[in-house]
Amino acid sequence: MAFYKKQDHIQIIAEILCSCKRPQTKSSIRRQTNMSYAILQNCVMQLLLSHWLELVEDHYGQKKIRNNGKRISFFWKSTLSFKISRDLKASKAQ
């Protein structure tokens, strides 16, 4: 029997941002990240509204999603600092 750990919100957002380095459709993002449509739809909408992702059209007129490269470095730095501070608090508690 396999047990799967539930992903936290930061991990889901990181997976979506990584898969959108190049313009992708929602279907291809869903296949790459292996998440439900409802979770993907919710997170993509949040990221679009906060301008972390942007909607573009390819030369065939198909709508695709890509990340906004300007904000990605900030995300990785803040995520890394959050994980480091969390680990330090956990080690002090022991």
Phi, psi and omega in degrees: 000133181259137176247131181248130178282134179289132181283145174274171187299321181295320178296320179295314179297319179298318178296318180295315181296321178294321182285345182258025176299322172250153180305132183226152170278163178298325180296318180289326175297317180297318178294320181290321185267344178057052178235163182291158181295322182296316179294315179299314181301315181296311182292319179297319179297317178298317181290326176292317180293328179268006176066025173280330175241156175226150181267127179231161176246137175277182185289352175265358181087007180279132181281130179227164182243138174221158181279157177267104187302336182295324185268348186294317181298323176298318180299313182295320179295315181291323178294317179296315180294325177296315181294321179296313181296322178296317179295322179294319178297322180292321181288329177289328181290336182278000000 
